[in-house]
Amino acid sequence: MTSTAAAQRASAKKLQTRDAIRRAARKLFAAHPVESVAIDAIVAEAGVSKGSFYNHFTSRDDVVEAVVGEIRDLLNAAATTGNADETDPARRVARGFCIFLRSAVDDPEGAAALMRIHGGYLSLDGHYNRPLVDDISAGISSGRFSIPTLESGVMLVIAVTQVAVIRIVQEPGLALAVTKAQQMLLLLLRGLGVETNEAGRIAAQFAEEVVRVGSGAQTQ
């Protein structure tokens, strides 16, 4: 075996080990409060040594960030792609909301993990919330949204999304997800100041297109 081949094999093995640890943590975070999940439990679930854990992560918080990053990056990428040609802030928020709900149907473990640890990721300055902050800011600037502050709008979207995702994780099923998406999205858009009839039309459209059909919601 050449030195190059050996290096490639070692690199692949390293990535596999890191991925095994991340996936084990993801599974445990979905089932238990994050603060109760010990590193010993993570390495046992992953089938690796504790030394291997510290070769890839410095702490439990470090692996929490890796789990959140994997899920949020996929969701944000799906929303960015789906909204590439969309300029209306209300419709951009609606699609992003429905992508999160569709992800709870397709990947309930990931959704459950994200909801358990998402409380620490509410900052307006946070990397993962930047697309949402930009959409809410654009909605306020254009007069599309009528809300007291940028922060209140962002917190409203996050709160309604979390409640809806938790509901879908607790009682899986596409039909329920579509119904909850339409109901909660109507509530969300009204809270942002969108007129009732228009909010209802947008909610019905995106619940059908994104949550039921999965259009623009690919996060795998």
Summary of the structure (lengths in Angstrom):
residues: 220
radius of gyration: 19.4
end to end distance: 34.5
largest distance: 67.8
contacts: 711
relative contact order: 0.12
helix: 79%
strand: 0%
